[in-house]
């Protein structure tokens, strides 16, 4: 007979849940059922960029009087409004594809790449992350996934995010074989503990892609919408990606939404019946949340504030030799127990693979930064 360990048996989880039963959220805090407030320095893993419970965004959703649903093949004006807004943020003419989140956005990007240059292979960073579908998992080939799901296709190739001179030469050599459909990477690699590739790496990759008609996919699902102190992380490197994937901070968590944004000529080969279908892509409520979120970030100057606050946080953490851009920060930490010790002092961080990562809200105050830094220092005391 199975031992009963939890009365809540209907929701499947792959691991025990984080030990906070969330009842509310406000600003930079999660609030549990007993009213305890936890300073959130992950914000749903780069989701809550604007901060939790912002009345301007919530009110925009509540005022919405439009349709509950629009079938994907119909005309809906607010879809056009949002696509135009995203193109303006990117700074050039683009074609926008509707999605419900990051995994779907990356899937669209992969399909688009193959439709464009008819190649099958992809190149990505080993052990990084681009989503939960089989194709997205294939990009990074994490051993635990292959153990349980079976060996992934050899069409998906990987490089390491270390020894950058060697990695650059290897990547360029692979791209110049003209077998790769697209190279995909986050501009700042959040899911490897916040690693910032050197600008020369991206310059060489972009040059090789341009020479061989290989597409460059910039995965901005975690780094977009002000997280790095710019609207999009690729701006730090002067890149012009062929395809950009976004989600998470796109609505700051107020609605499930994502998008794939491409140069028009790259998107054109997808113009055939049923090339892409998203039943709930850009749901009307999520569209209102996204538009309100963008307006809020612009009105409050949160992108510039993230750059300023990020510089302050990096300075306060200087003894730990942090790495990152804006409020996308990581540093080495060999003891994963720091996460639990911080939680006991009601600070939520993430620690894995020898790194601590910090993703506070873009409107985090200096007082909250100081509070978080002191808790981190206390939690590391006697460890280093």
VENNORJO-V493442 format. One record per pair of residues at least 4 apart in sequence whose C-alpha atoms are under 6 Angstrom apart, sorted by the first residue. I is the first residue (numbers start at 0). J is the second residue. Records with the same first field share a line. If there is no record, write none. Layout:
BEGIN
I: J, J
END
This chain:
BEGIN
20: 31
21: 30, 31
22: 30, 31, 32
23: 30
24: 28, 29, 30, 51
25: 51, 52
26: 50, 51
27: 38, 39, 50
28: 36, 37, 38, 39
29: 36, 37
30: 34, 35, 36
31: 35
37: 345, 346
38: 346
39: 347
40: 347, 348, 357, 358, 359
41: 348, 357, 358, 359
42: 46, 47, 359
45: 221, 358
46: 247, 248, 251, 252
47: 251, 252
48: 248, 251, 360, 361
49: 251, 361
50: 360
54: 58
56: 291, 292
58: 62
60: 287, 288
82: 95
86: 91, 92, 93
93: 261, 262, 263
94: 260, 261, 263
95: 259, 260
96: 258, 259
97: 258, 280, 281
98: 103, 104, 257, 258, 280
99: 255, 256, 257, 280
100: 246, 256, 257
101: 220, 246, 257
102: 130, 131
104: 244, 258, 259
112: 180
113: 117, 118
114: 268
115: 268
118: 180
119: 180
120: 154, 155, 179, 180
121: 155, 179, 180, 181, 182
122: 156, 157, 182
123: 138, 157, 182, 183
124: 157, 158, 159
125: 139, 157, 158, 159
126: 139, 141
127: 139, 190, 191
128: 190
129: 135
130: 135
131: 135, 136
133: 137
137: 151
138: 155
144: 148
145: 149, 150
163: 167
167: 200
174: 179
177: 211
180: 213
181: 213, 214, 215
182: 215
183: 216, 217
184: 217, 218
185: 217, 218
186: 232, 233
187: 194, 195
188: 193, 194
189: 193
192: 329, 354, 356
193: 329
198: 236
201: 205
208: 212, 213
214: 241
215: 240, 241
216: 242, 243
217: 240, 243
218: 243, 244
219: 223, 244, 245
220: 244, 245, 246, 247
222: 226, 232
223: 230, 231
224: 230, 248
225: 229, 230, 302
226: 326
227: 232, 324, 325, 326, 327
228: 302, 305, 306, 325
229: 302
233: 238
241: 261, 262
242: 260, 261
243: 259, 260
244: 258, 259
245: 257, 258
246: 256, 257
249: 289
250: 254, 288, 289, 292
253: 288
254: 285, 288
255: 285
256: 281
261: 266
269: 274
281: 286
288: 292
296: 300, 301
301: 305, 361
304: 308
305: 309, 325, 326, 361
306: 325
309: 325, 326
313: 317
321: 329, 330
322: 328, 329
323: 327, 328
326: 358
327: 358
328: 356, 357
329: 355, 356
330: 354, 355
331: 353, 354
332: 353, 354
333: 353
335: 350
337: 378
338: 348, 350
340: 378
341: 346
342: 346, 347
349: 355, 356
350: 354, 355
END
